[in-house]
Amino acid sequence: MTPVRRSRIGLVRSHTPTDGQARPVRSSLDESTLLYPDANVDRGGLPVMANRVMDLLAPGVLSLAEISAHVRLPVPIVKVIAADLVAGGHVLARTPAPPEQRNDCELLERILHALHEL
């Protein structure tokens, strides 16, 4: 039986997009962290993958997991790239509200009651 030849096209070692950096400079990022670009910062000199992330963020806000899916890289690798962008001031990061703070039932009931009185 002859061995199967596999194409290596499209394969990139995981450390390549991060320039060999293994850990993010900012550990507070997770998959649900929302990232959005700071339009006032110059993008000159950014690595290719960082520019690609900035292009994805140009229309608006994306989560780290969404960016990972778009660039087809594992979340830990995108986390390193995003952390560098945040540290450089190119991207702003925001952690979504915890589930218990997302829906204040009492506030929603007061709003509903006020709407009914209109």
C-alpha positions in Angstrom: 0.0 0.0 0.0 1.4 3.4 -1.0 1.4 6.2 1.6 -1.2 8.9 1.1 0.4 12.3 0.2 -1.3 15.1 2.0 -1.2 18.7 0.7 0.5 21.1 3.0 -1.1 24.1 1.3 -2.8 26.3 3.8 -1.0 24.9 6.8 0.6 27.5 9.1 2.3 26.7 12.3 0.4 28.3 15.2 3.3 30.4 16.4 3.9 32.0 13.0 1.0 34.6 13.2 2.2 35.6 16.7 5.9 36.0 15.8 6.7 33.2 18.2 4.9 34.7 21.1 3.2 32.0 23.1 1.3 33.9 25.8 -0.9 37.1 25.5 0.5 40.2 27.2 -3.0 40.7 28.6 -4.6 37.7 30.3 -8.1 39.2 30.8 -9.2 38.4 27.3 -11.5 35.4 26.8 -13.7 34.1 23.9 -16.6 36.4 24.7 -14.5 39.6 24.9 -15.8 42.2 22.5 -13.2 44.0 20.4 -13.7 47.2 18.4 -11.1 49.3 16.6 -9.9 52.7 17.6 -10.2 54.6 14.3 -7.8 57.3 15.4 -4.8 55.1 15.7 -2.4 54.6 12.8 -2.2 50.9 11.6 1.2 51.3 10.0 3.8 48.7 10.9 1.3 46.1 12.1 2.0 42.5 11.2 -0.1 40.9 8.5 -2.5 39.0 10.8 -3.0 42.0 13.0 -4.0 44.0 9.9 -6.4 41.2 9.0 -8.0 41.4 12.4 -8.2 45.2 12.1 -9.9 44.8 8.7 -12.5 42.4 10.2 -13.2 44.9 13.0 -13.6 47.9 10.6 -17.4 47.5 10.2 -18.0 47.2 14.0 -17.6 45.0 17.0 -16.7 41.3 17.0 -16.0 38.8 19.8 -12.7 37.1 20.1 -14.4 33.8 19.1 -15.9 35.3 16.0 -12.5 36.7 14.9 -11.0 33.3 15.5 -13.6 31.7 13.2 -13.1 34.3 10.5 -9.3 34.0 10.4 -9.4 30.2 10.9 -7.0 30.2 13.8 -7.3 28.7 17.3 -8.7 31.1 20.0 -5.4 31.1 22.0 -3.5 32.4 18.9 -6.1 35.1 18.2 -5.9 36.0 21.9 -2.2 36.7 21.6 -2.8 38.9 18.5 -5.7 40.7 20.1 -3.8 41.3 23.3 -1.0 42.9 21.3 -3.5 45.1 19.5 -5.1 46.2 22.8 -1.7 46.9 24.3 -0.8 49.0 21.3 -4.0 51.0 21.5 -5.3 49.8 18.1 -8.2 47.9 19.6 -10.5 48.5 22.6 -11.7 45.5 24.5 -14.8 45.1 26.6 -16.0 42.1 28.5 -19.7 41.6 28.1 -21.9 41.9 31.2 -22.2 38.8 33.3 -25.4 36.9 32.8 -26.8 37.9 36.1 -26.4 41.6 35.2 -27.8 41.4 31.6 -31.5 41.3 32.5 -32.7 43.3 35.5 -36.2 41.9 35.8 -37.4 44.6 38.1 -36.2 47.3 35.7 -37.8 45.6 32.7 -41.1 45.3 34.6 -41.0 49.0 35.5 -40.4 49.9 31.8 -43.2 47.6 30.7 -45.6 49.2 33.2 -44.6 52.7 32.1 -45.2 51.7 28.5 -48.7 50.4 29.3 -49.5 53.7 31.0 -48.6 55.6 27.8 
